[in-house]
Amino acid sequence: MRSIARTFALSLGVVATTIFLFIVGVVIFQSQARESEPIVCQVAAAILYDSAVVDPGRALTIRATRRIEELKANSPNLWYVVSHQKLISEFAPERRPALPFSLPYSGPIGFSVLNTLDQKSTFCLAVVRWGPSDLVMMIGDAHVSLGQIARAFVVRNLFPLTILAFAFAAMVTIGAVLSGRFVARGIARVTRRALAIDPAAPQGSISLDEVPVELKPLVEALNRAFDEINAYIMMQRRFLGNAAHQLRTPLTLLRAKIEDVNEPKLKVELVRDVRRLSSLVSAMLDLARLQNHVIEKQPIDLAVVTQDVLADFSPSALDAGIELSLEQAEAGTVVQGVEAAVRSAVANLVGNALIHARGARRITAILGCGSVSIGDDGEGISVGAEGQVIEPFQTGDPARAGLGLSIVQEIMAAHGGKLVITSASGRGTVACLRFTEAMAAVPSKERSPSLQAS
């Protein structure tokens, strides 16, 4: 695809050149129509002057040049007499009528159209300086082509035509550059408006007030596409939220009925399955709330949030035979965000470790400067599967299927942070929440070693 500005400049240059040549052609045509005989006289005299060769005191010769032959071909009744001092060269003397003066002629320098002696026709008299004397040319019945007139016009007016062409080219160049910048600025304005639209809230549209007229159809099409995308996203979000709400009621009833199960082993399995389903439904609700609301950040102490989450999961960890521990940094645990969303992210990581960390006996929460890491000592994830476990309903090794880690990633993206998962086979897995703004505000030497290593 070619550049719009470059294509416009090239097209403008071609059009301007065509207009310039057309104007020059019109000027030549009008001058010929207005002063036909004087122009023909000057052109024919110029042709003879360029073809004349004078050998002082010996001979005057008119060379048979291409222009001379062209003049003769266009003028069937052409005759001319050329003289220099006493030297004379004549063509078609039988056609020459009687002249009002004798040869050689001596008169003022210049071009004149005179009548013949019988007053029935005219001829051209041209006297041009040639060395110490004059070159006198008398030409009759000459006919010149438009090309010869144009060449003579260009030669006579070469300097002013060059200045005019340079000025015209400068104006075209400046106009093309300014027009290209105007087009580029218009596109840049539209681009900035498009980039200013929040991906989380695509219902925004590009204002048409500052958009050039030529780009308005494109912007209107983009706005229509944004509206359609927003309607589809809102429909999906409503479906997700409604489905999660509808699932909560049967899960509550199912949890109550499980209490009536008498077989202990079956009861434990059912409780675990219902817990997983409840975790999935809660994750769907968290995702719906996160996507439908604007993040309003406030100071949050990661230490307090992490302690509360570990306390909430203590009974479940005790039933599973897993120890929960906390390693806290000296300072730098305050971040900016939404407390409910951050609490949900930490809870997802702890709950995910309790459910999916095979062979784990210990889960440790490590607080760093602007970060919190949840690590286990289980079997870990196979090489290359760290990215897969974050995708919704993808399985890694061990299986970590569901929406939990995808929700955590959404929460961190909304807070300008990121979720980093590292694992080694047989050495467990560490999931770290890094709040970039908080980490950037503290010098690297003050960050905890555990954070730098994670």
Secondary structure as UniProt FT lines:
FT   HELIX           4..34
FT   HELIX           36..51
FT   STRAND          52..55
FT   TURN            56..58
FT   STRAND          59..62
FT   HELIX           66..74
FT   TURN            76..77
FT   STRAND          79..84
FT   TURN            85..86
FT   STRAND          87..91
FT   TURN            93..95
FT   STRAND          110..115
FT   TURN            117..118
FT   STRAND          122..130
FT   TURN            131..132
FT   STRAND          133..140
FT   HELIX           146..156
FT   HELIX           158..195
FT   TURN            199..200
FT   TURN            202..203
FT   TURN            209..210
FT   HELIX           213..215
FT   HELIX           216..258
FT   TURN            259..260
FT   HELIX           264..292
FT   STRAND          298..301
FT   HELIX           302..320
FT   STRAND          323..327
FT   STRAND          334..337
FT   HELIX           339..356
FT   TURN            358..359
FT   STRAND          362..368
FT   TURN            369..370
FT   STRAND          371..376
FT   TURN            383..384
FT   TURN            386..387
FT   HELIX           388..390
FT   TURN            392..393
FT   HELIX           404..414
FT   TURN            415..416
FT   STRAND          418..424
FT   TURN            425..427
FT   STRAND          428..434
FT   HELIX           436..440
FT   HELIX           444..446
FT   HELIX           449..453
//
